[in-house]
């Protein structure tokens, strides 16, 4: 092969390479644009689907939570009412017991106070009798002197 033929072959290969690069670039850009459009469309669809599903699930979850919280609140209220009633009964019984015990203590204290009053009266009478006796003896002593 001569130099001219080689030059022609190089030109042909060079042109083919440029055409291939251009075709490849155009095809790549077209493919990229198509992929962007498809991905954008699918992403939009997927986003809308996810929003709908999340919205539906959130609504269901909210309803379920409200129902469960309502049920638990009702159960808790019932339990608390029962416990309060039980403790009120126990406390009422204890209050009655304290009243009875207080009555017994009051009666005991009254009885003891009566004993103290009687004892004080006895001391007072004894004191009065002693004063009279001292006064009488004093008068006798004065009359003797």
C-alpha positions as CSV (number, residue, x, y, z in Angstrom):
1,X,0.0,0.0,0.0
2,X,1.2,3.3,-0.8
3,X,1.2,6.5,1.3
4,X,-1.8,7.9,-0.5
5,X,-3.9,4.9,0.1
6,X,-2.9,5.0,3.7
7,X,-3.8,8.6,3.9
8,X,-7.2,7.9,2.4
9,X,-7.7,5.0,4.8
10,X,-6.7,7.3,7.7
11,X,-9.2,9.9,6.5
12,X,-12.0,7.3,6.1
13,X,-11.2,6.0,9.6
14,X,-10.9,9.5,11.0
15,X,-14.3,10.5,9.5
16,X,-15.8,7.3,10.7
17,X,-14.5,7.9,14.1
18,X,-15.8,11.5,14.2
19,X,-19.2,10.2,12.9
20,X,-19.2,7.5,15.5
21,X,-18.4,9.9,18.2
22,X,-21.0,12.3,17.0
23,X,-23.6,9.5,16.7
24,X,-22.6,8.1,20.0
25,X,-22.8,11.6,21.6
26,X,-26.2,12.3,20.0
27,X,-27.5,8.9,21.0
28,X,-26.1,9.3,24.5
29,X,-27.7,12.7,24.9
30,X,-31.0,11.4,23.5
31,X,-30.8,8.4,25.8
32,X,-30.0,10.6,28.8
33,X,-32.9,13.0,27.9
34,X,-35.2,10.0,27.6
35,X,-34.0,8.5,30.9
36,X,-34.4,11.9,32.6
37,X,-38.0,12.2,31.4
38,X,-38.8,8.6,32.3
39,X,-37.2,8.9,35.7
40,X,-38.9,12.2,36.3
41,X,-42.3,10.8,35.4
42,X,-41.7,7.6,37.5
43,X,-40.5,9.7,40.4
44,X,-43.5,11.9,40.2
45,X,-45.8,8.9,40.0
46,X,-44.0,7.2,42.8
47,X,-44.1,10.4,44.9
48,X,-47.8,10.8,44.3
49,X,-48.4,7.1,45.2
50,X,-46.3,7.4,48.3
51,X,-48.1,10.5,49.4
52,X,-51.5,8.8,48.9
53,X,-50.3,5.6,50.7
54,X,-48.8,7.6,53.6
55,X,-51.9,9.8,53.8
56,X,-54.1,6.7,53.9
57,X,-51.9,4.9,56.5
58,X,-51.6,8.1,58.6
59,X,-55.4,8.4,58.7
60,X,-55.8,4.7,59.5
61,X,-53.0,5.0,62.2
62,X,-54.6,8.1,63.7
63,X,-58.0,6.3,63.8
64,X,-56.5,3.2,65.4
65,X,-54.6,5.3,67.9
66,X,-57.7,7.3,68.8
67,X,-59.6,4.1,69.3
68,X,-56.9,2.4,71.4
69,X,-56.4,5.6,73.5
70,X,-60.1,5.9,74.0
71,X,-60.4,2.2,75.1
72,X,-57.4,2.5,77.4
73,X,-58.7,5.8,78.8
74,X,-62.0,4.1,79.5
75,X,-60.3,1.1,81.1
76,X,-58.1,3.4,83.2
77,X,-61.1,5.5,84.3
78,X,-63.0,2.3,85.3
79,X,-60.0,1.0,87.2
80,X,-59.4,4.3,89.0
81,X,-63.1,4.6,89.9
82,X,-63.0,1.1,91.4
83,X,-59.8,1.8,93.3
84,X,-61.2,5.1,94.6
85,X,-64.4,3.3,95.7
86,X,-62.5,0.6,97.5
87,X,-60.3,3.0,99.3
88,X,-63.3,5.2,100.2
89,X,-64.9,2.1,101.8
90,X,-61.7,1.3,103.7
91,X,-61.3,4.9,104.8
92,X,-65.0,5.1,105.8
93,X,-64.5,2.0,107.9
94,X,-61.4,3.5,109.5
95,X,-63.2,6.7,110.2
96,X,-66.0,4.9,111.9
97,X,-63.4,3.0,113.9
98,X,-61.7,6.2,114.9
99,X,-65.0,7.7,115.9
100,X,-65.7,4.7,118.2
101,X,-62.3,4.8,119.6
102,X,-62.5,8.6,120.2
103,X,-65.8,8.0,122.0
104,X,-64.3,5.4,124.2
105,X,-61.3,7.7,124.9
106,X,-63.7,10.6,125.7
107,X,-65.7,8.5,128.1
108,X,-62.5,7.3,129.8
109,X,-61.2,10.8,130.1
110,X,-64.5,12.0,131.5
111,X,-64.5,9.3,134.1
112,X,-60.9,10.2,135.1
113,X,-61.7,13.9,135.1
114,X,-64.6,13.1,137.5
115,X,-62.2,11.2,139.7
116,X,-59.8,14.2,139.7
117,X,-62.7,16.6,140.5
118,X,-63.9,14.3,143.3
119,X,-60.3,14.1,144.6
120,X,-60.0,17.8,144.4
121,X,-63.2,18.3,146.3
122,X,-62.0,15.9,148.9
123,X,-58.7,17.8,149.2
124,X,-60.6,21.1,149.4
125,X,-63.0,19.8,152.1
126,X,-60.0,18.4,154.0
127,X,-58.2,21.8,153.6
128,X,-61.3,23.6,154.8
129,X,-61.6,21.3,157.8
130,X,-57.9,21.7,158.6
131,X,-58.3,25.5,158.5
132,X,-61.2,25.4,160.8
133,X,-59.3,23.2,163.2
134,X,-56.2,25.5,163.0
135,X,-58.5,28.5,163.6
136,X,-60.2,26.8,166.5
137,X,-56.9,25.8,168.0
138,X,-55.6,29.3,167.4
139,X,-58.6,30.7,169.3
140,X,-58.1,28.3,172.1
141,X,-54.4,29.2,172.3
142,X,-55.3,32.9,172.4
143,X,-57.8,32.3,175.1
144,X,-55.3,30.4,177.1
145,X,-52.7,33.1,176.7
